[in-house]
Amino acid sequence: SEIGPRMTMRLFKVERGVCEGDVMYHAIEKRTPAQVAAQRAEKAQAEALKRKRREEQEQNVAKKQEAKEVVREAKRQKREARAAAAKA
């Protein structure tokens, strides 16, 4: 009186972390320590590039906000000057 099908499970892949870490064990792919080191170096290089781009992007956004504030301030001063001229 079995309820479900019989299943046989095999360990296929073990990763450090959840979908983001390095592969600790893989049933099909075997890598040498040199290949693992090369992959880690590539990942580190990609992360450094990503950090650099993010910093550049943040600087560009800050520069753009600053330029926007300058324009707003100029408009405000112009508006105040017009209002003062209209009162006089």
C-alpha positions as CSV (number, residue, x, y, z in Angstrom):
1,S,0.0,0.0,0.0
2,E,2.4,2.7,-1.3
3,I,1.1,6.2,-1.8
4,G,3.6,7.7,-4.3
5,P,6.2,6.6,-6.7
6,R,9.6,5.4,-5.6
7,M,12.3,8.0,-6.3
8,T,16.1,7.7,-6.3
9,M,17.9,11.0,-5.8
10,R,21.5,11.8,-6.5
11,L,23.5,14.8,-5.4
12,F,24.1,16.9,-8.5
13,K,25.5,20.3,-7.5
14,V,26.5,22.0,-4.2
15,E,27.0,25.7,-4.2
16,R,28.3,28.0,-1.4
17,G,25.5,30.5,-0.8
18,V,22.2,30.5,-2.6
19,C,22.6,30.9,-6.4
20,E,25.6,33.2,-6.0
21,G,28.5,31.3,-4.4
22,D,31.2,29.2,-6.0
23,V,30.5,25.6,-6.8
24,M,31.8,23.2,-4.2
25,Y,30.8,20.0,-5.9
26,H,29.4,19.1,-9.3
27,A,28.6,15.6,-10.5
28,I,29.4,16.3,-14.2
29,E,31.9,19.1,-14.4
30,K,35.4,18.5,-12.8
31,R,37.7,21.6,-12.5
32,T,41.3,21.9,-11.6
33,P,42.4,24.2,-8.9
34,A,43.9,26.5,-11.6
35,Q,40.5,26.7,-13.3
36,V,38.8,27.6,-10.1
37,A,41.4,30.2,-9.3
38,A,41.0,31.7,-12.8
39,Q,37.2,31.8,-12.4
40,R,37.5,33.5,-9.0
41,A,39.9,36.1,-10.4
42,E,37.5,36.8,-13.3
43,K,34.6,37.3,-10.8
44,A,36.7,39.6,-8.6
45,Q,37.7,41.7,-11.7
46,A,34.0,41.9,-12.8
47,E,33.0,43.0,-9.3
48,A,35.7,45.7,-9.3
49,L,34.5,46.9,-12.6
50,K,30.9,46.9,-11.4
51,R,31.9,48.9,-8.3
52,K,33.8,51.4,-10.4
53,R,30.9,51.9,-12.8
54,R,28.5,52.3,-9.9
55,E,30.7,55.0,-8.4
56,E,31.0,56.8,-11.7
57,Q,27.2,56.7,-12.1
58,E,26.7,58.1,-8.6
59,Q,29.1,60.9,-9.4
60,N,27.3,61.7,-12.7
61,V,23.9,61.7,-10.9
62,A,25.3,64.1,-8.2
63,K,26.7,66.4,-10.9
64,K,23.4,66.4,-12.7
65,Q,21.5,67.2,-9.5
66,E,23.9,70.0,-8.8
67,A,23.4,71.5,-12.3
68,K,19.6,71.2,-11.8
69,E,19.9,73.1,-8.5
70,V,21.9,75.9,-10.2
71,V,19.2,76.3,-12.9
72,R,16.5,76.3,-10.2
73,E,18.3,79.0,-8.2
74,A,18.8,81.1,-11.3
75,K,15.1,80.9,-12.1
76,R,14.1,81.7,-8.6
77,Q,16.3,84.8,-8.6
78,K,15.0,85.9,-11.9
79,R,11.4,85.5,-10.7
80,E,12.2,87.5,-7.5
81,A,13.8,90.2,-9.6
82,R,10.7,90.4,-11.8
83,A,8.4,90.5,-8.8
84,A,10.5,93.3,-7.2
85,A,10.4,95.3,-10.5
86,A,6.7,94.9,-10.7
87,K,6.2,96.3,-7.2
88,A,8.4,99.3,-7.9
